[in-house]
Amino acid sequence: HNYLGAYSNILSRAGYKEYYFIDGFASTGFCKSKQTSKTIRGSATLALTVNPPFSKYFFIELDDDKIKELENLRPLFPKLNFEIFQGDCNIEIVKVLQKIADNNPLLALLDPQAGDLYWDTIQKISKKNKAELLINFPFGMAINRYMPLEDGKDIDSEMREKLNKIFGVEVWEPIYRERKKGTITPSQAREKYLDIYLIGLKQLGFKYYTVKNLKNSKNVHIYYLIFATHHRKGLEKIKDNFVEGEPERETLFFKQDIINAVYNEFAGSQKISLDIVLEKMLTGKNIYRVQDFKDALIQLEKDKKLIRINPRPRCRSFNDTDLFKII
Ligand SMILES: C[S@@+](CC[C@H](N)C(=O)[O-])C[C@H]1O[C@@H](n2cnc3c(N)ncnc32)[C@H](O)[C@@H]1O
């Protein structure tokens, strides 16, 4: 809800009048909490209750009964504009995208149950210049089921076809082979599969992304949540929400780590700016937000590793275009 609300807020403040929400695997609007088994709001109702609301909502769901429940949401939100599509998201997405002008911002939430989200669908969404994605990459919960590791078992042709559709490429297979031989650990394999996805997103123009590794109460990975956008400004705001509460941010080394990271990336550079630093370093799997980079630059200046090219009098902070070098 946080991300959806933040997204809607950012767009409305940026003056956009029309922006859309697509829930590709919408379910019913409600789900059962695993901890308390109470009914809680699902993504559809969470999206419908953000303030300000999206101009229009598109819900796609495969299951008949769930579609009926989605229809039941209409009287609860009489003022909101939403369309419901029954069918496979990978097919219905074409109809949905036809209803959205190429230049209108949209947020597509893709929260598949198992390996039901195909790369091809992401590719279609990427054609919209202002599309942003919130993808649940359910590796731990689903995709690994198509990758048997037991002795004597191997991938069959159906699994291979499925995995090719999920990843859009065949490069998952060498990783699977390494994992099966035991030369990489489960978490190394998982990171590599994630990287295939992230590289693919980048190639589709979703250059700016962030990833949250969601874990259960026993600290075991369940799924990755990926936010991806064509525009850095989109990432800047959402990243604050994504990294908030990350335990690693509370560690003793956190601040020094980002200072070192910036220093290592740019040492010897003669003419850089916050804009250049963010362009290079905000995207990716790291948990640094914009303010962290600003703080790191201030510290580098204190440490005399950063020299301003045109110092502004009595100014400690950095705006996007202040030029400096790192020595
Ligand atoms: C993980 S649930 C989504 C939960 C939802 N985001 C929420 O917060 O309540 C996945 C949903 O996708 C539906 N589904 C499965 N395969 C699908 C497909 N190919 N196209 C569309 N929906 C599908 C399932 O019926 C299920 O309701």
The ligand as a Tripos MOL2 file, in Angstrom:
@<TRIPOS>MOLECULE
LIG
   27    29     1     0     0
SMALL
NO_CHARGES

@<TRIPOS>ATOM
      1 C1         -0.4200  -14.2240   -5.7260 C.3       1 LIG1
      2 S1         -2.0510  -14.0310   -6.2610 S.3       1 LIG1
      3 C2         -2.2280  -12.3060   -6.3560 C.3       1 LIG1
      4 C3         -2.5160  -11.6980   -5.0310 C.3       1 LIG1
      5 C4         -2.8810  -10.2530   -5.1050 C.3       1 LIG1
      6 N1         -1.8030   -9.4440   -5.6420 N.3       1 LIG1
      7 C5         -3.2660   -9.7480   -3.7300 C.2       1 LIG1
      8 O1         -2.5020   -8.9820   -3.1150 O.co2     1 LIG1
      9 O2         -4.3490  -10.1030   -3.2830 O.co2     1 LIG1
     10 C6         -2.0200  -14.5200   -7.9250 C.3       1 LIG1
     11 C7         -3.3630  -14.5080   -8.6320 C.3       1 LIG1
     12 O3         -3.1310  -14.7080  -10.0160 O.3       1 LIG1
     13 C8         -4.1570  -15.5240  -10.5550 C.3       1 LIG1
     14 N2         -3.5840  -16.1150  -11.7670 N.ar      1 LIG1
     15 C9         -2.8440  -17.2370  -11.9070 C.ar      1 LIG1
     16 N3         -2.4180  -17.3730  -13.1700 N.ar      1 LIG1
     17 C10        -2.8660  -16.2820  -13.8420 C.ar      1 LIG1
     18 C11        -2.7200  -15.8170  -15.1720 C.ar      1 LIG1
     19 N4         -2.0230  -16.5030  -16.0560 N.pl3     1 LIG1
     20 N5         -3.2900  -14.6490  -15.5060 N.ar      1 LIG1
     21 C12        -3.9860  -13.9270  -14.6040 C.ar      1 LIG1
     22 N6         -4.1720  -14.3200  -13.3300 N.ar      1 LIG1
     23 C13        -3.6080  -15.4810  -12.9530 C.ar      1 LIG1
     24 C14        -4.4910  -16.4780   -9.4540 C.3       1 LIG1
     25 O4         -5.8190  -16.9480   -9.5950 O.3       1 LIG1
     26 C15        -4.3140  -15.6010   -8.2100 C.3       1 LIG1
     27 O5         -5.5370  -15.0120   -7.8510 O.3       1 LIG1
@<TRIPOS>BOND
     1     1     2 1
     2     2     3 1
     3     2    10 1
     4     3     4 1
     5     4     5 1
     6     5     6 1
     7     5     7 1
     8     7     8 2
     9     7     9 1
    10    10    11 1
    11    11    12 1
    12    11    26 1
    13    12    13 1
    14    13    14 1
    15    13    24 1
    16    14    15 ar
    17    14    23 ar
    18    15    16 ar
    19    16    17 ar
    20    17    18 ar
    21    17    23 ar
    22    18    19 1
    23    18    20 ar
    24    20    21 ar
    25    21    22 ar
    26    22    23 ar
    27    24    25 1
    28    24    26 1
    29    26    27 1
@<TRIPOS>SUBSTRUCTURE
     1 LIG1         1 GROUP 0 **** ****
